[in-house]
Amino acid sequence: MARSKSQLREFNVVIERDGDGWYVGSVPELAGCHTQAKSLDALMLRIREVISLCLEVQDVKGSPQFIGVQRIAV
């Protein structure tokens, strides 16, 4: 189902690169929402699709709110 601009929601995507060179994207606000691709362009296309699928199958009303990512040295 297509969403109008007034229905668009924004999500934070955490992007990492694994040891084999694949980009891995995940959405902290949506449990189990992640995908991978060989390029960033492909990753962004895939993550949009995965977000849409996750929204279809789960109620995100009570999902945790993403605050941010911190870097710390130990």
Distance bins in CASP14 RR format, pairs under 12 A and 6 or more apart:
PFRMAT RR
TARGET T0000
AUTHOR 0000-0000-0000
RMODE 2
METHOD distances of the structure
MODEL  1
1 7 0 0 0 0 1 0 0 0 0 0 0
1 52 0 0 0 0 1 0 0 0 0 0 0
1 53 0 0 0 0 0 1 0 0 0 0 0
1 55 0 0 0 0 1 0 0 0 0 0 0
1 56 0 0 0 0 1 0 0 0 0 0 0
2 8 0 0 0 0 0 1 0 0 0 0 0
2 52 0 0 0 0 1 0 0 0 0 0 0
3 9 0 0 0 0 1 0 0 0 0 0 0
3 10 0 0 0 0 0 1 0 0 0 0 0
3 48 0 0 0 0 0 1 0 0 0 0 0
3 51 0 0 0 0 0 1 0 0 0 0 0
3 52 0 0 0 0 1 0 0 0 0 0 0
3 55 0 0 0 0 1 0 0 0 0 0 0
3 56 0 0 0 0 0 1 0 0 0 0 0
7 55 0 0 0 0 0 1 0 0 0 0 0
8 48 0 0 0 0 0 1 0 0 0 0 0
8 51 0 0 0 0 0 1 0 0 0 0 0
8 52 0 0 0 0 0 1 0 0 0 0 0
8 55 0 0 0 0 0 1 0 0 0 0 0
9 27 0 0 0 0 0 1 0 0 0 0 0
9 29 0 0 0 0 1 0 0 0 0 0 0
9 30 0 0 0 0 0 1 0 0 0 0 0
9 48 0 0 0 0 0 1 0 0 0 0 0
9 51 0 0 0 0 1 0 0 0 0 0 0
9 52 0 0 0 0 0 1 0 0 0 0 0
9 54 0 0 0 0 0 1 0 0 0 0 0
9 55 1 0 0 1 0 0 0 0 0 0 0
9 60 0 0 0 0 1 0 0 0 0 0 0
9 61 0 0 0 0 0 1 0 0 0 0 0
9 63 0 0 0 0 0 1 0 0 0 0 0
10 27 0 0 0 0 0 1 0 0 0 0 0
10 29 0 0 0 0 1 0 0 0 0 0 0
10 48 0 0 0 0 0 1 0 0 0 0 0
10 51 0 0 0 0 0 1 0 0 0 0 0
10 66 0 0 0 0 0 1 0 0 0 0 0
11 25 0 0 0 0 0 1 0 0 0 0 0
11 26 0 0 0 0 0 1 0 0 0 0 0
11 27 1 0 1 0 0 0 0 0 0 0 0
11 28 0 0 0 0 1 0 0 0 0 0 0
11 29 1 0 1 0 0 0 0 0 0 0 0
11 30 1 0 0 1 0 0 0 0 0 0 0
11 33 0 0 0 0 1 0 0 0 0 0 0
11 34 0 0 0 0 0 1 0 0 0 0 0
11 44 0 0 0 0 0 1 0 0 0 0 0
11 47 0 0 0 0 1 0 0 0 0 0 0
11 48 0 0 0 0 1 0 0 0 0 0 0
11 50 0 0 0 0 0 1 0 0 0 0 0
11 51 1 0 1 0 0 0 0 0 0 0 0
11 52 0 0 0 0 0 1 0 0 0 0 0
11 54 0 0 0 0 1 0 0 0 0 0 0
11 55 0 0 0 0 1 0 0 0 0 0 0
11 60 0 0 0 0 1 0 0 0 0 0 0
11 63 0 0 0 0 0 1 0 0 0 0 0
11 65 0 0 0 0 0 1 0 0 0 0 0
11 66 1 0 0 1 0 0 0 0 0 0 0
12 25 0 0 0 0 0 1 0 0 0 0 0
12 26 0 0 0 0 1 0 0 0 0 0 0
12 27 1 0 0 1 0 0 0 0 0 0 0
12 28 1 0 0 1 0 0 0 0 0 0 0
12 29 1 0 0 1 0 0 0 0 0 0 0
12 30 0 0 0 0 0 1 0 0 0 0 0
12 33 0 0 0 0 0 1 0 0 0 0 0
12 47 0 0 0 0 0 1 0 0 0 0 0
12 51 0 0 0 0 0 1 0 0 0 0 0
12 63 0 0 0 0 0 1 0 0 0 0 0
12 64 0 0 0 0 0 1 0 0 0 0 0
12 65 0 0 0 0 1 0 0 0 0 0 0
12 66 1 0 1 0 0 0 0 0 0 0 0
12 67 0 0 0 0 1 0 0 0 0 0 0
12 68 1 0 0 1 0 0 0 0 0 0 0
12 69 0 0 0 0 1 0 0 0 0 0 0
13 23 0 0 0 0 0 1 0 0 0 0 0
13 24 0 0 0 0 0 1 0 0 0 0 0
13 25 1 0 1 0 0 0 0 0 0 0 0
13 26 1 0 0 1 0 0 0 0 0 0 0
13 27 1 0 1 0 0 0 0 0 0 0 0
13 28 0 0 0 0 1 0 0 0 0 0 0
13 29 0 0 0 0 1 0 0 0 0 0 0
13 30 0 0 0 0 0 1 0 0 0 0 0
13 33 0 0 0 0 1 0 0 0 0 0 0
13 34 0 0 0 0 1 0 0 0 0 0 0
13 35 0 0 0 0 1 0 0 0 0 0 0
13 40 0 0 0 0 0 1 0 0 0 0 0
13 43 0 0 0 0 1 0 0 0 0 0 0
13 44 1 0 0 1 0 0 0 0 0 0 0
13 46 0 0 0 0 0 1 0 0 0 0 0
13 47 1 0 1 0 0 0 0 0 0 0 0
13 48 0 0 0 0 1 0 0 0 0 0 0
13 50 0 0 0 0 1 0 0 0 0 0 0
13 51 0 0 0 0 1 0 0 0 0 0 0
13 66 0 0 0 0 1 0 0 0 0 0 0
13 69 0 0 0 0 0 1 0 0 0 0 0
14 23 0 0 0 0 0 1 0 0 0 0 0
14 24 0 0 0 0 1 0 0 0 0 0 0
14 25 1 0 0 1 0 0 0 0 0 0 0
14 26 1 0 1 0 0 0 0 0 0 0 0
14 27 1 0 0 1 0 0 0 0 0 0 0
14 28 1 0 0 1 0 0 0 0 0 0 0
14 29 0 0 0 0 0 1 0 0 0 0 0
14 30 0 0 0 0 0 1 0 0 0 0 0
14 33 0 0 0 0 0 1 0 0 0 0 0
14 34 0 0 0 0 1 0 0 0 0 0 0
14 35 0 0 0 0 0 1 0 0 0 0 0
14 43 0 0 0 0 0 1 0 0 0 0 0
14 47 0 0 0 0 0 1 0 0 0 0 0
14 66 0 0 0 0 1 0 0 0 0 0 0
14 68 0 0 0 0 1 0 0 0 0 0 0
14 69 1 0 0 1 0 0 0 0 0 0 0
15 22 0 0 0 0 0 1 0 0 0 0 0
15 23 1 0 0 1 0 0 0 0 0 0 0
15 24 1 0 0 1 0 0 0 0 0 0 0
15 25 1 0 1 0 0 0 0 0 0 0 0
15 26 0 0 0 0 1 0 0 0 0 0 0
15 27 0 0 0 0 0 1 0 0 0 0 0
15 28 0 0 0 0 0 1 0 0 0 0 0
15 34 0 0 0 0 0 1 0 0 0 0 0
15 35 0 0 0 0 0 1 0 0 0 0 0
15 36 0 0 0 0 0 1 0 0 0 0 0
15 37 0 0 0 0 0 1 0 0 0 0 0
15 39 0 0 0 0 0 1 0 0 0 0 0
15 40 1 0 0 1 0 0 0 0 0 0 0
15 43 1 0 0 1 0 0 0 0 0 0 0
15 44 0 0 0 0 1 0 0 0 0 0 0
15 46 0 0 0 0 0 1 0 0 0 0 0
15 47 0 0 0 0 1 0 0 0 0 0 0
15 69 0 0 0 0 0 1 0 0 0 0 0
16 22 0 0 0 0 1 0 0 0 0 0 0
16 23 1 0 0 1 0 0 0 0 0 0 0
16 24 1 0 1 0 0 0 0 0 0 0 0
16 25 1 0 0 1 0 0 0 0 0 0 0
16 26 0 0 0 0 1 0 0 0 0 0 0
16 34 0 0 0 0 1 0 0 0 0 0 0
16 35 0 0 0 0 0 1 0 0 0 0 0
16 36 0 0 0 0 1 0 0 0 0 0 0
16 40 0 0 0 0 0 1 0 0 0 0 0
16 43 0 0 0 0 0 1 0 0 0 0 0
16 69 0 0 0 0 0 1 0 0 0 0 0
17 23 1 0 1 0 0 0 0 0 0 0 0
17 24 1 0 0 1 0 0 0 0 0 0 0
17 25 0 0 0 0 1 0 0 0 0 0 0
17 36 0 0 0 0 1 0 0 0 0 0 0
17 37 0 0 0 0 0 1 0 0 0 0 0
17 38 0 0 0 0 0 1 0 0 0 0 0
17 39 0 0 0 0 0 1 0 0 0 0 0
17 40 0 0 0 0 1 0 0 0 0 0 0
17 43 0 0 0 0 0 1 0 0 0 0 0
18 24 1 0 1 0 0 0 0 0 0 0 0
18 25 0 0 0 0 0 1 0 0 0 0 0
18 34 0 0 0 0 0 1 0 0 0 0 0
18 36 1 0 0 1 0 0 0 0 0 0 0
18 37 0 0 0 0 0 1 0 0 0 0 0
18 38 0 0 0 0 0 1 0 0 0 0 0
18 43 0 0 0 0 0 1 0 0 0 0 0
19 36 0 0 0 0 0 1 0 0 0 0 0
20 36 0 0 0 0 1 0 0 0 0 0 0
20 38 0 0 0 0 1 0 0 0 0 0 0
21 36 0 0 0 0 1 0 0 0 0 0 0
21 37 0 0 0 0 0 1 0 0 0 0 0
21 38 1 0 0 1 0 0 0 0 0 0 0
21 39 0 0 0 0 0 1 0 0 0 0 0
21 40 0 0 0 0 0 1 0 0 0 0 0
21 43 0 0 0 0 0 1 0 0 0 0 0
22 34 0 0 0 0 0 1 0 0 0 0 0
22 35 0 0 0 0 0 1 0 0 0 0 0
22 36 1 0 1 0 0 0 0 0 0 0 0
22 37 1 0 0 1 0 0 0 0 0 0 0
22 38 1 0 0 1 0 0 0 0 0 0 0
22 39 0 0 0 0 1 0 0 0 0 0 0
22 40 0 0 0 0 0 1 0 0 0 0 0
22 42 0 0 0 0 0 1 0 0 0 0 0
22 43 0 0 0 0 1 0 0 0 0 0 0
22 46 0 0 0 0 0 1 0 0 0 0 0
23 34 0 0 0 0 0 1 0 0 0 0 0
23 35 0 0 0 0 1 0 0 0 0 0 0
23 36 1 0 0 1 0 0 0 0 0 0 0
23 37 1 0 1 0 0 0 0 0 0 0 0
23 38 1 0 0 1 0 0 0 0 0 0 0
23 39 1 0 0 1 0 0 0 0 0 0 0
23 40 1 0 1 0 0 0 0 0 0 0 0
23 41 0 0 0 0 1 0 0 0 0 0 0
23 42 1 0 0 1 0 0 0 0 0 0 0
23 43 1 0 1 0 0 0 0 0 0 0 0
23 44 0 0 0 0 1 0 0 0 0 0 0
23 45 0 0 0 0 0 1 0 0 0 0 0
23 46 0 0 0 0 1 0 0 0 0 0 0
23 47 0 0 0 0 1 0 0 0 0 0 0
24 33 0 0 0 0 0 1 0 0 0 0 0
24 34 1 0 0 1 0 0 0 0 0 0 0
24 35 1 0 0 1 0 0 0 0 0 0 0
24 36 1 0 1 0 0 0 0 0 0 0 0
24 37 0 0 0 0 1 0 0 0 0 0 0
24 38 0 0 0 0 0 1 0 0 0 0 0
24 40 0 0 0 0 0 1 0 0 0 0 0
24 43 1 0 0 1 0 0 0 0 0 0 0
24 46 0 0 0 0 0 1 0 0 0 0 0
24 47 0 0 0 0 1 0 0 0 0 0 0
24 50 0 0 0 0 0 1 0 0 0 0 0
25 32 0 0 0 0 0 1 0 0 0 0 0
25 33 0 0 0 0 1 0 0 0 0 0 0
25 34 1 0 1 0 0 0 0 0 0 0 0
25 35 1 0 0 1 0 0 0 0 0 0 0
25 36 1 0 0 1 0 0 0 0 0 0 0
25 37 0 0 0 0 1 0 0 0 0 0 0
25 40 0 0 0 0 1 0 0 0 0 0 0
25 42 0 0 0 0 0 1 0 0 0 0 0
25 43 1 0 0 1 0 0 0 0 0 0 0
25 44 0 0 0 0 1 0 0 0 0 0 0
25 45 0 0 0 0 0 1 0 0 0 0 0
25 46 0 0 0 0 1 0 0 0 0 0 0
25 47 1 0 1 0 0 0 0 0 0 0 0
25 48 0 0 0 0 0 1 0 0 0 0 0
25 50 0 0 0 0 1 0 0 0 0 0 0
25 51 0 0 0 0 0 1 0 0 0 0 0
26 32 1 0 0 1 0 0 0 0 0 0 0
26 33 1 0 0 1 0 0 0 0 0 0 0
26 34 1 1 0 0 0 0 0 0 0 0 0
26 35 0 0 0 0 1 0 0 0 0 0 0
26 36 0 0 0 0 1 0 0 0 0 0 0
26 43 0 0 0 0 0 1 0 0 0 0 0
26 46 0 0 0 0 0 1 0 0 0 0 0
26 47 0 0 0 0 1 0 0 0 0 0 0
26 50 0 0 0 0 1 0 0 0 0 0 0
26 51 0 0 0 0 0 1 0 0 0 0 0
26 54 0 0 0 0 0 1 0 0 0 0 0
26 66 0 0 0 0 0 1 0 0 0 0 0
26 69 0 0 0 0 0 1 0 0 0 0 0
27 33 1 0 1 0 0 0 0 0 0 0 0
27 34 1 0 0 1 0 0 0 0 0 0 0
27 35 0 0 0 0 1 0 0 0 0 0 0
27 46 0 0 0 0 0 1 0 0 0 0 0
27 47 1 0 0 1 0 0 0 0 0 0 0
27 48 0 0 0 0 0 1 0 0 0 0 0
27 49 0 0 0 0 0 1 0 0 0 0 0
27 50 1 0 0 1 0 0 0 0 0 0 0
27 51 1 0 0 1 0 0 0 0 0 0 0
27 52 0 0 0 0 0 1 0 0 0 0 0
27 53 0 0 0 0 0 1 0 0 0 0 0
27 54 1 0 0 1 0 0 0 0 0 0 0
27 55 0 0 0 0 0 1 0 0 0 0 0
27 58 0 0 0 0 0 1 0 0 0 0 0
27 60 0 0 0 0 1 0 0 0 0 0 0
27 63 0 0 0 0 1 0 0 0 0 0 0
27 64 0 0 0 0 0 1 0 0 0 0 0
27 66 0 0 0 0 1 0 0 0 0 0 0
28 34 0 0 0 0 1 0 0 0 0 0 0
28 51 0 0 0 0 0 1 0 0 0 0 0
28 54 0 0 0 0 0 1 0 0 0 0 0
28 60 0 0 0 0 0 1 0 0 0 0 0
28 63 0 0 0 0 1 0 0 0 0 0 0
28 64 1 0 0 1 0 0 0 0 0 0 0
28 65 0 0 0 0 1 0 0 0 0 0 0
28 66 1 0 1 0 0 0 0 0 0 0 0
28 67 0 0 0 0 1 0 0 0 0 0 0
28 68 0 0 0 0 1 0 0 0 0 0 0
28 69 0 0 0 0 1 0 0 0 0 0 0
29 51 0 0 0 0 1 0 0 0 0 0 0
29 54 0 0 0 0 1 0 0 0 0 0 0
29 55 0 0 0 0 0 1 0 0 0 0 0
29 58 0 0 0 0 0 1 0 0 0 0 0
29 60 1 0 0 1 0 0 0 0 0 0 0
29 61 0 0 0 0 0 1 0 0 0 0 0
29 62 0 0 0 0 1 0 0 0 0 0 0
29 63 1 0 1 0 0 0 0 0 0 0 0
29 64 1 0 0 1 0 0 0 0 0 0 0
29 65 1 0 0 1 0 0 0 0 0 0 0
29 66 1 0 1 0 0 0 0 0 0 0 0
29 67 0 0 0 0 0 1 0 0 0 0 0
29 68 0 0 0 0 0 1 0 0 0 0 0
30 47 0 0 0 0 0 1 0 0 0 0 0
30 50 0 0 0 0 1 0 0 0 0 0 0
30 51 1 0 0 1 0 0 0 0 0 0 0
30 52 0 0 0 0 0 1 0 0 0 0 0
30 53 0 0 0 0 1 0 0 0 0 0 0
30 54 1 0 1 0 0 0 0 0 0 0 0
30 55 1 0 0 1 0 0 0 0 0 0 0
30 56 0 0 0 0 0 1 0 0 0 0 0
30 57 0 0 0 0 1 0 0 0 0 0 0
30 58 1 0 0 1 0 0 0 0 0 0 0
30 59 0 0 0 0 0 1 0 0 0 0 0
30 60 1 0 0 1 0 0 0 0 0 0 0
30 62 0 0 0 0 0 1 0 0 0 0 0
30 63 1 0 0 1 0 0 0 0 0 0 0
30 64 0 0 0 0 1 0 0 0 0 0 0
30 65 0 0 0 0 0 1 0 0 0 0 0
30 66 0 0 0 0 1 0 0 0 0 0 0
31 54 0 0 0 0 1 0 0 0 0 0 0
31 55 0 0 0 0 0 1 0 0 0 0 0
31 57 0 0 0 0 0 1 0 0 0 0 0
31 58 1 0 0 1 0 0 0 0 0 0 0
31 59 0 0 0 0 0 1 0 0 0 0 0
31 60 0 0 0 0 1 0 0 0 0 0 0
31 62 0 0 0 0 0 1 0 0 0 0 0
31 63 1 0 0 1 0 0 0 0 0 0 0
31 64 0 0 0 0 1 0 0 0 0 0 0
32 47 0 0 0 0 0 1 0 0 0 0 0
32 50 0 0 0 0 1 0 0 0 0 0 0
32 51 0 0 0 0 0 1 0 0 0 0 0
32 53 0 0 0 0 0 1 0 0 0 0 0
32 54 1 0 0 1 0 0 0 0 0 0 0
32 57 0 0 0 0 0 1 0 0 0 0 0
32 58 0 0 0 0 1 0 0 0 0 0 0
32 60 0 0 0 0 0 1 0 0 0 0 0
32 63 0 0 0 0 0 1 0 0 0 0 0
33 46 0 0 0 0 0 1 0 0 0 0 0
33 47 1 0 0 1 0 0 0 0 0 0 0
33 48 0 0 0 0 0 1 0 0 0 0 0
33 49 0 0 0 0 0 1 0 0 0 0 0
33 50 1 0 1 0 0 0 0 0 0 0 0
33 51 1 0 0 1 0 0 0 0 0 0 0
33 52 0 0 0 0 0 1 0 0 0 0 0
33 53 0 0 0 0 1 0 0 0 0 0 0
33 54 1 0 1 0 0 0 0 0 0 0 0
33 55 0 0 0 0 1 0 0 0 0 0 0
33 56 0 0 0 0 0 1 0 0 0 0 0
33 57 0 0 0 0 0 1 0 0 0 0 0
33 58 0 0 0 0 1 0 0 0 0 0 0
33 60 0 0 0 0 1 0 0 0 0 0 0
33 63 0 0 0 0 0 1 0 0 0 0 0
33 66 0 0 0 0 0 1 0 0 0 0 0
34 43 0 0 0 0 0 1 0 0 0 0 0
34 46 0 0 0 0 1 0 0 0 0 0 0
34 47 0 0 0 0 1 0 0 0 0 0 0
34 49 0 0 0 0 0 1 0 0 0 0 0
34 50 1 0 0 1 0 0 0 0 0 0 0
34 51 0 0 0 0 0 1 0 0 0 0 0
34 53 0 0 0 0 0 1 0 0 0 0 0
34 54 0 0 0 0 1 0 0 0 0 0 0
35 42 0 0 0 0 1 0 0 0 0 0 0
35 43 1 0 0 1 0 0 0 0 0 0 0
35 44 0 0 0 0 1 0 0 0 0 0 0
35 45 0 0 0 0 1 0 0 0 0 0 0
35 46 1 0 1 0 0 0 0 0 0 0 0
35 47 1 0 1 0 0 0 0 0 0 0 0
35 48 0 0 0 0 1 0 0 0 0 0 0
35 49 1 0 0 1 0 0 0 0 0 0 0
35 50 1 0 1 0 0 0 0 0 0 0 0
35 51 0 0 0 0 1 0 0 0 0 0 0
35 52 0 0 0 0 0 1 0 0 0 0 0
35 53 0 0 0 0 1 0 0 0 0 0 0
35 54 0 0 0 0 0 1 0 0 0 0 0
36 42 0 0 0 0 1 0 0 0 0 0 0
36 43 1 0 0 1 0 0 0 0 0 0 0
36 46 1 0 0 1 0 0 0 0 0 0 0
36 47 0 0 0 0 1 0 0 0 0 0 0
36 50 0 0 0 0 0 1 0 0 0 0 0
37 43 1 0 1 0 0 0 0 0 0 0 0
37 44 0 0 0 0 1 0 0 0 0 0 0
37 45 1 0 0 1 0 0 0 0 0 0 0
37 46 1 0 1 0 0 0 0 0 0 0 0
37 47 0 0 0 0 1 0 0 0 0 0 0
37 48 0 0 0 0 0 1 0 0 0 0 0
37 49 0 0 0 0 0 1 0 0 0 0 0
37 50 0 0 0 0 0 1 0 0 0 0 0
38 46 0 0 0 0 0 1 0 0 0 0 0
39 45 0 0 0 0 1 0 0 0 0 0 0
39 46 0 0 0 0 0 1 0 0 0 0 0
40 46 0 0 0 0 0 1 0 0 0 0 0
40 47 0 0 0 0 0 1 0 0 0 0 0
41 47 0 0 0 0 0 1 0 0 0 0 0
41 48 0 0 0 0 0 1 0 0 0 0 0
42 48 0 0 0 0 0 1 0 0 0 0 0
42 49 0 0 0 0 0 1 0 0 0 0 0
43 49 0 0 0 0 0 1 0 0 0 0 0
43 50 0 0 0 0 0 1 0 0 0 0 0
44 50 0 0 0 0 0 1 0 0 0 0 0
44 51 0 0 0 0 0 1 0 0 0 0 0
45 51 0 0 0 0 0 1 0 0 0 0 0
45 52 0 0 0 0 0 1 0 0 0 0 0
46 52 0 0 0 0 0 1 0 0 0 0 0
46 53 0 0 0 0 0 1 0 0 0 0 0
47 53 0 0 0 0 0 1 0 0 0 0 0
47 54 0 0 0 0 0 1 0 0 0 0 0
48 54 0 0 0 0 0 1 0 0 0 0 0
48 55 0 0 0 0 0 1 0 0 0 0 0
49 55 0 0 0 0 0 1 0 0 0 0 0
49 56 0 0 0 0 0 1 0 0 0 0 0
50 56 0 0 0 0 0 1 0 0 0 0 0
50 57 0 0 0 0 0 1 0 0 0 0 0
51 57 0 0 0 0 0 1 0 0 0 0 0
51 58 0 0 0 0 0 1 0 0 0 0 0
51 60 0 0 0 0 0 1 0 0 0 0 0
52 58 0 0 0 0 0 1 0 0 0 0 0
54 60 1 0 0 1 0 0 0 0 0 0 0
54 63 0 0 0 0 1 0 0 0 0 0 0
55 61 0 0 0 0 0 1 0 0 0 0 0
55 63 0 0 0 0 0 1 0 0 0 0 0
60 66 0 0 0 0 0 1 0 0 0 0 0
END
